[in-house]
Each structure stands twice: as structure tokens, then as C-alpha cells.
């Protein structure tokens, strides 16, 4: 096919040539068995193709045109938090969002339906009442359940020393009132220790009691008093076990909160302080005060100055609410209207008037402020960023970089860990894992997730090279995870950083339980799934799709399962065409990790058969172990950095990266190489790119 293309004008077939570059640089081209030139010659050819495509892109740039971007569920919750100082459980208010290319913030996938609109209306009413303080509330019940399979044999960080298990929750109480608490579970004969905001609660019956509580967020703790051991008091006596069979039974399974009863007022909550920037001293001051409140709220909610027509609408809603009740009810009604406004629910980016089809334009400062904040914080811009945008200061490259670095250092950039890394590295998939492994429980599931989050966070916070994700000489463990990894002398439920030696199999993401578990199936490892995951998420190469009708069940013959290893059964499967060509790509990668079982436990045997982790990559590189695979990936760090950059750019602009974005990706990678591929250099490269700062006007479909 390639011999039919115009090599003098590569840009005519740019999509094809971009695939060629990726396949050559990942060693997948020429295919296995074909004559293979020396690696320097292949690299030189790929570099020449890149150079020509990049030159053509510079002559005819295409920054793309993302669709109208609706706030996804996570962004909606974060904006409510930052706008109203109110944490809400959006899973109970809005349906989940669809994901495309591994992310749930892709504009094309964020559609709108009548059911979703109704959900927004209902959510706006509930949230506005909670934020203002609804004095008409009737008692209702909220139940918090402990995760299924969660062992409560050990002390939990954040709960009192000398206790084991339990639950630690944050609950926002809507008004100053009395509330009933019920603690559920079989407590194994132990007493229950109750705390509110860290202070011990002295009540006669700790299983059921009623207390006056001030409105606002409070942290509720309930744990079993451990009268037999000093777990959490003295680490020397910690006896937490690796397997899921524990001697100590019982625990706190639920906390139920019912109320409010005997209300005394709306209270002084963070939300009310955020909303009521003024209080009218008389009825004559109400309208001006309402306008001041709603202007401040709408400006932040819409991420731009408020139009006169918008203020007129909001004041009408205020007046409607004020007529039948009081000043605060009027504010609540207008706030609900803000929360269903298109300017709130969508990130609108306007095209300049008179721009022809195909015209390229730079986003306004206010639009860029929103792009930057939703990229780094998954939330709205703060006042500092909005002020600079309103003054046109974000057009200054120095100010733009300073704001990017400031926001990256802000605690709200934790959203990059939970949302970006959580989706790229598959951490959200851990919640769905069901496995037959006897040494797996809810505690280990949570520890897997936190370990990888801590690793990625260290790269962000310490501005380390993104390549550390593959070969970090440290990791983060609590006692449960350390025992699983056979790391000695780690006690207690808190995570701490530990150093890994040069031969440790736990260096980097490929040795972590999170990746190894999500890339297995319920009853065994899956070299194919692990190989595919690495191809797609580390090397950025789409994995081959099995042809229709191919039988992929390796366990249908129960007798064979008893006497053969997984590798032996896969090798039989590979002998059948058209399976062989695909498995030659994926299987050697997965086989290199076979010493890790389906939940990442190190092993030497598969049943009674010794593990064989040897193999050969399609480029001829021989592998004997997970360390060899890691070194093979590290031999081409720019390929992993390119994949990380594509993922980051996809997440940042809310659209799938296309072939015409690859020159920008290569520019980011080349520039970041001078800074050892530090995370900040990738982020700065993304936000300084045309794909982030500009758009192209697309042709409208003719009727």
C-alpha cells in the first residue's frame, strides 16, 4: 500500500503516515518475520517522515474544533463546591457520563437528553435549598454503608487510636437542629467509639442517639473499641494479615443520619457565607442587595461578566420567590435559575463574527481561563484567574505560564490525579473488579488505588519526569499492601514512601497491583489483556482486534486447565491463523509479567508448572522477565512521553487527538526532553499549543 502513496507530498496521506511513524518507532514495522533494517536506519526514516509532516502542518495549521462542551458529572460537582462551598453527591442527582478514548470529558460524547435536563432542574432546586438553608425541610434519612468485603480487623487512619475498623464520613447538615444517629453492624462484642469533628461523643447508647448539630459539614467517626490489642497505639503489636481470613469479627457496617428535628435556624454555614455577601437592613435595601448577591454568583458561575439581559432574568426569579416568602427564598429561586442556565452548564466558546469557514481564531482570555481551570482543576476559574482574564492579561505568555504553574501547585490540581490519572491508568476500573483470588479484599482494592495515586501525585507535586511512572525507585504502601508485596517492617494503616532497589519487581506502574489486577480476568491472569493495555496506554498503539468468530475461551476444557499452564494453552491458540499475527504482538509483553498473578502477587508457579516469562518482541528484543520489558520500554522513553502527551492533550481539550495534532504533540515532547520530560514541561507545552489556545471554524452541514 505504501508504494502507492506520494512520498514527495506526505501531507496528502498524513493519517496513514502517522500510523507508519508509530509502528516503526514501537518496533511493529516491518512486521515480524520480514527483513528488518537496522534500528538507526528505521529511526532515520521515521524522523524524516515526521520532519516533512511537521513542515506541512506549519504551513497549513489545523487546531481542530471541539464541540460545545457540557460539564460532566465530576466537573458539575466541583463547580458547585467552588461556587457555593458545598459538597454534593452527584451520583444521586445526575446519570453517569459516557467515555470516549478513555475519558469522560470528551465534548462529542457529552450529549443532552430530556431526562438529563430534568435531572439538572431537580438538582438545581435541591442544591439551592441546601446552600441557602431550607427552613421548610422535613426529616429525611441518609445512609452511609461500609464497602462490601472491607475487613475491620485493623485501625483506620483518622479514627481514634485503640480502635479497629469503623467508618469515617463527612456529612453536611442542612440546618441547626437535632439529628438522630444509628450505627449498624455486628460489633463483635466491642463498644463503639463515636466522634464528631475528632471530638469524642459521650452518649449512653452509642448504637442509637440524638444530638443537636450546627448546620454545615461535619466529620462523623464510628469505630469498634479494640480491647484485646494495641493496633494503632503501638505498631509493634500490629498483627494485620495478608489473607482475608481474620480472627476478629464484627465491625461498623453503616451510619444512618435522620433529621432535622426541632430546627432552630438556617445556621452559619460556609455556603451561606459564600452566598450572602450582603444582608439588607430594611426592605428598601433588598433589591440592591439581591442584585449584588446575584451578580457575584452569576459572574463566577458563568465564568464571565453577566449580561444585562441575564441579570434581568435572575432578578425576575428573585422577585417571584420574594413575593410569596422572604428575601432568602427569593435568592434561592434565583440561584436555582443560575444552576440551569446554559452559560453555567456549558463551556461556551464563541466564534468571531464574519469568520469564513476554515478560519482559525484564538479563544478569548475568558474562554482560555475556563479551559485552563477545567483542565487542571476540573472546575471553574478562581477570582484571580478571572480578574486577569477580564483585563486581557492572559495573552501575555509570562502571565499565562505563571498562572499555569500557580494552578498546578494548588491543592485543587488533585483533580489531575483522581480524574486524569484515574482514567488513563484505569484506577476507576478497580471498583468493578471481581476476582476469585483468596488474598484479595476491599482493603487491598483501596490500597492498590491509593498506591498508584500517590505515585502519580509525587510526579506532579515534585515535578518529576513522567518517565518515573515506568521506573520509579520508590512506591507508597500501608501495612496491608506491604504484606502483599512482601515488603517487611511496615506497620499501620497510613501510607508511607518506601525505597525500591534496582532489581525490585515493584518499580513503576507495571509492578503495581492496580494495573496487574485490572488487566487480569476473574479467575486468572491475561497476558493478552496486559499486552493490549501496555500497547494502548504506554506505547499509544491500538491493539489488534480479534476477527469475528474467533474462539478466545482458554478454559473450556477443564481437564486441560488442570494439567497445562496458561502459557501452554495460549501457545496452542496462537497456532491457529489468523490469531498468530495478533498474538505475536501482545503475548510476549503479557508473558513477561506472568510472575505476577491475577492480583499482583509474585509467584514462581502457575499451578504446578514453573512460570515461563520469556518471549521476543516483534522488533526482535528478547525478554526474560518483567525487568526486561521495563528496560525495553525505557529504551525509547520518547514513545511513552508521546503517549502521555496525547492522553494529556485529549483530556485538556476535550476531544480525541487526531493525526493533524501529532506535529504539536511532537513539539511538546521535543521541548520537554530538554527538561527531562518533567510533568510541568508537558503541561506547559499542552496549554501553550495551538490546539489548546485556538480553534478552526468548521463548515456547517447544509440542510
Secondary structure by P-SEA (a helix, b strand, c coil): ccccccccccccaaaaaaaaaaaaaaccccccccccccaaaaaaaaaaaaaaaaaaaaacccccccccccccaaaaaaaaaaaccccccccccccbbbbccccccccccccccaaaaaaaaaaaaaaaaaaaccccccbbbbbbbcccccccccccccccccccbbbbbccccccbbbbbbbbbcccccbbbbbbcccccccccccccbbbbbcccbbbbbbbccccccccccccccccccccccccccccccbbbbbcccccccccccaaaaaccccccccccaaaaaaaaaaaaaaaaaacccccaaaaaaaaaaaaaaaaaccaaaaaaaaaaaaaaccccccccccccccccccbbbbccaaaaaaaaaaacccccccaaaaaaaaacccccaaaaaaaaaaaaaccccccccccaaaaaaccccccccccccccccaaaaaaaaaaaaaaaaaaaaacccccccccccbbbbcaaaaaaaccccccccbbbbbbbccccccccccccaaaaaaacccccccaaaaaaaaaccccccccccccccccccccccaaaaacccaaaaaaaaaccaaaaaaaaccaaaaaaaccccccccccccccccccccccccccccccccaaaaaaaaaccaaaaaaaaaaaaaaaaacccccccaaaaaaaaaaaaccccccaaaaaaaaaaccccccccccccccc
